[in-house]
């Protein structure tokens, strides 16, 4: 919630938060309701979109996240069918293991990515920025490519079935994608084309690259006390939006995407 609040306070576009489901109310954040009772939940859901994305408030690697589809009074969620009340009970029961649930509208990837990524999950760019002589710079980036029915774009060392493709920071063009041939063991192989759509990935230029780069730099400049950050940024049908940021970003996915070691390169840049 601190990240969302920072984005709101600094005018940085990010995915809206409809509410947080928790045992008790949390800190006040502009436009966010803390839902602790069934009656409050029913009120919030009355005006909620027909598609939602729900994830643990302090989750990592997309674990525990799921989508919700509403059709009248019928609700499909996390492999279950039921009502809005059943969904609330599902979330409350799992508060034994989770601190709270973030409820957001389900966002879809920008139409220009059709065929480059699966339509089920929101694909994001991992963009690494740093402050150099008081100015933000973009160091390296990759695209996390959704495959199959995955609703999250996390790579998870190849176990998710998703792919990674390096991005040229100068042009926004994609390199060859990489992913694991197996789910039980990282056996990396290259993919010039998306394995489902056969659309060419290598050489594809992201149409929104300039806008995304500008947002990453503006976001880094809003946190000058943190000298380097790894941003997850989505190009959605509603524009380019920040999804989250990481102070200890996963360098391994960048090394896989670009097929080179980055230790010396990053250390030199961050001196």
C-alpha positions as CSV (number, residue, x, y, z in Angstrom):
1,X,0.0,0.0,0.0
2,X,2.9,2.3,0.5
3,X,3.8,2.0,-3.1
4,X,0.3,2.8,-4.2
5,X,0.1,5.8,-1.9
6,X,3.5,7.0,-3.3
7,X,2.2,6.8,-6.8
8,X,-1.0,8.7,-6.0
9,X,0.8,11.4,-4.1
10,X,3.3,11.9,-6.9
11,X,0.9,11.7,-9.8
12,X,2.4,8.5,-11.2
13,X,0.0,6.3,-13.1
14,X,-0.6,2.9,-11.4
15,X,-3.3,0.3,-11.4
16,X,-6.2,1.4,-9.2
17,X,-7.0,-0.3,-5.9
18,X,-10.7,-0.9,-5.3
19,X,-10.3,-2.1,-1.7
20,X,-8.2,-4.1,0.7
21,X,-9.8,-7.1,2.5
22,X,-8.3,-7.5,6.0
23,X,-9.1,-8.4,9.5
24,X,-9.0,-4.8,10.6
25,X,-8.6,-1.4,9.0
26,X,-5.1,-0.3,7.9
27,X,-3.5,3.1,7.2
28,X,-5.6,5.7,5.4
29,X,-4.8,5.8,1.7
30,X,-6.6,8.1,-0.7
31,X,-9.5,6.3,-2.5
32,X,-8.9,2.9,-0.8
33,X,-11.4,1.2,1.4
34,X,-10.4,-1.3,4.0
35,X,-13.1,-4.0,4.0
36,X,-13.6,-6.1,7.1
37,X,-17.3,-7.0,7.1
38,X,-19.6,-8.8,4.7
39,X,-22.0,-5.8,4.4
40,X,-19.1,-3.5,3.5
41,X,-17.9,-6.0,0.9
42,X,-21.3,-6.3,-0.7
43,X,-21.5,-2.5,-1.0
44,X,-18.0,-2.3,-2.6
45,X,-18.7,-5.1,-5.0
46,X,-22.0,-3.6,-6.2
47,X,-20.1,-1.1,-8.3
48,X,-16.9,-3.2,-8.9
49,X,-15.9,-4.2,-12.5
50,X,-16.9,-7.6,-13.8
51,X,-13.3,-8.7,-13.8
52,X,-11.0,-8.4,-10.8
53,X,-7.5,-9.3,-9.9
54,X,-6.8,-10.2,-6.3
55,X,-3.4,-10.7,-4.7
56,X,-1.9,-10.9,-1.2
57,X,-1.1,-7.4,0.0
58,X,2.5,-8.4,0.7
59,X,2.9,-11.2,-1.7
60,X,5.8,-12.0,-4.0
61,X,6.4,-13.7,-7.4
62,X,2.7,-13.6,-8.1
63,X,2.0,-16.4,-5.6
64,X,-1.6,-16.6,-4.4
65,X,-2.9,-14.2,-7.0
66,X,-6.0,-15.0,-9.0
67,X,-8.7,-13.5,-11.2
68,X,-12.4,-13.0,-10.6
69,X,-15.1,-13.0,-13.2
70,X,-18.6,-11.8,-12.3
71,X,-21.7,-12.5,-14.4
72,X,-24.8,-11.3,-12.6
73,X,-24.8,-13.0,-9.3
74,X,-22.5,-15.8,-10.4
75,X,-18.8,-15.4,-9.6
76,X,-15.8,-17.5,-10.8
77,X,-12.7,-17.2,-8.6
78,X,-9.6,-19.2,-7.8
79,X,-10.9,-22.4,-9.4
80,X,-14.3,-22.0,-7.5
81,X,-17.8,-21.0,-8.4
82,X,-20.2,-19.2,-6.2
83,X,-21.5,-15.7,-5.2
84,X,-19.9,-12.5,-4.0
85,X,-20.5,-13.7,-0.5
86,X,-18.6,-16.9,-1.2
87,X,-15.7,-15.0,-2.6
88,X,-15.6,-12.9,0.6
89,X,-15.6,-16.0,2.8
90,X,-12.8,-17.5,0.6
91,X,-10.7,-14.4,1.3
92,X,-11.5,-14.2,5.0
93,X,-10.7,-17.8,5.5
94,X,-7.3,-17.3,4.0
95,X,-6.5,-14.4,6.2
96,X,-5.0,-16.9,8.6
97,X,-2.0,-17.1,6.2
98,X,-2.2,-13.6,4.5
99,X,-2.2,-10.2,6.1
100,X,-4.7,-8.8,3.6
101,X,-5.9,-9.0,0.0
102,X,-5.5,-6.3,-2.6
103,X,-8.5,-6.1,-4.9
104,X,-7.9,-4.4,-8.2
105,X,-9.6,-4.2,-11.6
106,X,-8.2,-6.8,-14.0
107,X,-6.1,-5.0,-16.5
108,X,-5.4,-6.3,-20.0
109,X,-2.2,-5.9,-22.0
110,X,-2.0,-3.2,-24.7
111,X,-3.5,-4.3,-28.1
112,X,-0.1,-3.9,-29.8
113,X,1.0,-6.9,-27.7
114,X,-1.7,-9.2,-29.1
115,X,0.1,-12.4,-30.1
116,X,3.3,-11.4,-28.5
117,X,1.9,-12.3,-25.1
118,X,-1.0,-14.5,-23.9
119,X,-4.2,-12.6,-23.3
120,X,-4.8,-14.2,-19.9
121,X,-2.1,-12.5,-17.8
122,X,-0.9,-8.9,-17.8
123,X,2.6,-8.8,-19.2
124,X,5.0,-6.3,-17.7
125,X,8.4,-4.8,-18.5
126,X,11.1,-5.1,-15.8
127,X,13.0,-1.8,-16.1
128,X,16.0,-1.1,-14.0
129,X,16.8,2.5,-13.3
130,X,19.4,4.3,-11.3
131,X,20.4,7.8,-10.2
132,X,23.6,9.0,-11.9
133,X,24.9,12.5,-11.0
134,X,21.5,13.5,-9.8
135,X,19.7,12.3,-13.0
136,X,17.7,9.1,-13.5
137,X,18.9,6.7,-16.2
138,X,17.5,3.5,-17.6
139,X,20.1,0.7,-17.3
140,X,18.5,-2.4,-18.7
141,X,15.0,-3.9,-19.3
142,X,13.2,-7.0,-20.4
143,X,9.7,-8.1,-21.2
144,X,8.0,-10.8,-19.2
145,X,6.0,-12.7,-21.7
146,X,2.9,-14.6,-20.6
147,X,2.2,-18.0,-22.1
148,X,-0.9,-20.3,-21.9
149,X,-3.5,-19.6,-19.2
150,X,-1.1,-18.0,-16.7
151,X,-2.7,-15.0,-15.1
152,X,0.6,-13.7,-13.8
153,X,3.8,-13.0,-15.8
154,X,6.3,-14.2,-13.2
155,X,9.1,-16.3,-14.6
156,X,9.8,-18.3,-11.5
157,X,13.1,-19.7,-12.9
158,X,11.1,-21.1,-15.8
159,X,8.6,-23.1,-13.8
160,X,5.7,-20.8,-14.7
161,X,6.1,-21.6,-18.5
162,X,6.4,-17.9,-19.2
163,X,9.2,-16.3,-21.3
164,X,11.6,-13.5,-21.0
165,X,12.9,-11.2,-23.8
166,X,15.6,-8.6,-23.5
167,X,14.7,-5.1,-24.7
168,X,17.1,-2.6,-26.4
169,X,16.9,0.4,-24.2
170,X,17.7,2.6,-27.2
171,X,15.0,1.4,-29.6
172,X,12.5,-0.7,-27.6
173,X,13.1,-3.7,-29.8
174,X,12.8,-7.2,-28.4
175,X,15.5,-9.8,-28.6
176,X,15.0,-13.6,-28.8
177,X,12.8,-14.9,-26.0
178,X,14.0,-17.4,-23.5
179,X,12.2,-20.0,-21.4
180,X,12.5,-23.4,-19.8
181,X,11.6,-26.5,-21.9
182,X,10.6,-28.1,-18.5
183,X,8.5,-27.0,-15.5
184,X,10.4,-29.2,-13.0
185,X,13.9,-28.1,-13.9
186,X,15.4,-25.0,-15.6
187,X,16.3,-26.2,-19.1
188,X,16.6,-22.9,-21.0
189,X,15.9,-22.7,-24.7
190,X,15.3,-19.8,-27.2
191,X,12.1,-18.8,-28.8
192,X,12.0,-16.5,-31.8
193,X,8.2,-16.8,-31.9
194,X,5.5,-17.1,-29.3
195,X,4.9,-20.8,-28.8
196,X,1.1,-20.4,-29.1
197,X,0.5,-17.7,-31.7
198,X,3.7,-18.2,-33.8
199,X,4.0,-14.4,-33.9
200,X,7.6,-13.2,-34.2
201,X,9.0,-11.9,-31.0
202,X,12.6,-11.2,-32.0
203,X,12.9,-7.8,-33.5
204,X,9.4,-6.6,-32.5
205,X,9.5,-2.9,-31.4
206,X,7.3,-2.0,-28.5
207,X,5.1,0.9,-29.7
208,X,4.8,2.4,-26.2
209,X,8.5,2.3,-25.4
210,X,9.2,6.0,-25.2
211,X,6.2,6.5,-22.9
212,X,7.3,3.6,-20.7
213,X,10.9,4.9,-20.5
214,X,9.7,8.4,-19.5
215,X,7.5,6.9,-16.8
216,X,10.3,4.7,-15.4
217,X,12.7,7.7,-15.2
218,X,10.0,9.9,-13.6
219,X,9.3,7.2,-11.1
220,X,13.0,6.8,-10.2
221,X,13.3,10.6,-9.8
222,X,10.4,10.5,-7.3
223,X,12.6,8.3,-5.0
224,X,16.0,9.9,-5.2
225,X,17.1,8.4,-1.9
226,X,17.0,4.9,-3.5
227,X,19.8,4.9,-6.0
228,X,18.6,2.0,-8.1
229,X,15.2,0.3,-8.5
230,X,13.7,-2.4,-10.6
231,X,10.2,-1.4,-11.9
232,X,7.5,-3.6,-13.2
233,X,5.6,-1.5,-15.7
234,X,2.6,-2.6,-17.8
235,X,1.3,-1.2,-21.1
236,X,-2.4,-1.6,-20.7
237,X,-5.4,-0.8,-22.7
238,X,-5.8,2.2,-20.5
239,X,-2.2,3.4,-20.8
240,X,1.2,2.7,-19.3
241,X,1.1,2.1,-15.6
242,X,3.4,1.2,-12.7
243,X,2.6,-2.1,-11.1
244,X,5.3,-2.3,-8.5
245,X,9.0,-1.6,-7.7
246,X,11.7,-3.7,-6.2
247,X,14.8,-2.6,-4.3
248,X,16.3,-6.0,-4.6
249,X,15.3,-6.8,-8.2
250,X,16.0,-10.2,-9.6
251,X,19.1,-9.9,-11.7
252,X,18.8,-13.5,-12.9
253,X,15.8,-12.8,-15.1
254,X,17.7,-10.0,-16.8
255,X,20.7,-12.2,-17.3
256,X,18.6,-14.9,-18.9
257,X,16.7,-12.4,-21.1
258,X,20.0,-10.8,-22.3
259,X,22.1,-14.0,-22.3
260,X,25.0,-12.4,-20.5
261,X,26.4,-11.9,-17.0
262,X,25.6,-8.5,-15.6
263,X,27.6,-8.3,-12.4
264,X,30.5,-6.2,-13.6
265,X,28.2,-4.1,-15.8
266,X,25.8,-3.2,-13.0
267,X,28.6,-2.7,-10.5
268,X,30.3,-0.2,-12.8
269,X,27.1,1.6,-13.5
270,X,26.2,1.9,-9.8
271,X,29.6,3.1,-8.5
